[in-house]
Amino acid sequence: MKRFTIHLNEEFCKGCQICEIICPQKVFKQGERISPSGYILIDIVLPEKCVGCRSCELMCPDQAIVIIPEEDSDEK
């Protein structure tokens, strides 16, 4: 099974929660941490459930999320 790494740039995130709303796997949840700009950051609570659809990455208005496919050691 393909796995993905979710990278959140905390300097860009404004806590709009679009990623939380759009994610079909419920990977995100509004957190309690504050960004350097004073916004409430999103938390990546279930990264293992990411299916790589990239909806969060595509819909993020601030380009704060990047989905990176992991190398699969089983693939030959």
C-alpha positions in Angstrom: 0.0 0.0 0.0 1.3 3.4 -1.0 2.0 5.8 1.9 2.3 9.5 2.0 3.9 12.2 4.1 2.0 15.3 4.8 4.1 18.5 5.2 2.4 21.5 6.8 4.3 24.8 6.4 3.3 26.5 9.7 4.4 29.9 8.5 1.8 29.8 5.7 -1.1 28.1 7.5 -3.9 30.5 8.5 -6.1 27.8 10.1 -8.9 28.2 7.6 -9.8 24.5 8.1 -10.5 23.9 4.4 -8.2 20.9 4.6 -10.2 19.5 7.5 -13.5 20.0 5.7 -12.3 18.6 2.3 -10.3 15.6 3.5 -12.2 12.3 2.8 -10.1 10.5 5.4 -10.4 13.0 8.2 -6.7 13.4 8.5 -6.8 17.0 9.9 -8.3 18.6 12.9 -8.1 22.2 14.2 -5.5 22.3 16.8 -4.5 24.6 19.7 -1.1 25.6 18.6 -0.6 29.2 17.3 1.4 29.9 14.2 4.2 32.6 14.1 1.6 34.9 12.5 -1.0 34.3 15.3 -3.3 31.9 13.6 -4.6 28.7 15.1 -2.8 25.9 13.3 -4.4 22.7 11.9 -3.1 19.4 13.3 -2.4 16.3 11.3 -4.1 13.8 13.5 -4.3 10.7 11.3 -1.4 10.9 8.8 -1.5 7.1 8.3 -5.0 7.4 6.7 -3.8 9.7 3.9 -4.6 8.1 0.5 -2.7 10.8 -1.5 -5.8 12.3 -3.1 -4.1 15.8 -2.6 -7.4 17.5 -2.2 -6.0 19.4 0.8 -2.9 20.4 -1.1 -5.0 21.6 -4.1 -7.6 23.5 -2.1 -5.3 25.2 0.4 -5.5 28.9 -0.4 -2.1 29.6 1.1 -0.2 26.5 -0.3 0.7 25.4 3.2 0.2 21.7 2.6 2.4 19.4 0.5 1.7 15.7 0.0 4.8 13.7 -0.6 4.6 10.0 -1.8 6.9 7.8 0.3 9.3 5.3 -1.4 7.7 1.8 -1.1 10.3 -0.8 -0.2 8.0 -3.5 -1.6 7.9 -2.2 -5.1 10.5 -3.6 -7.5 
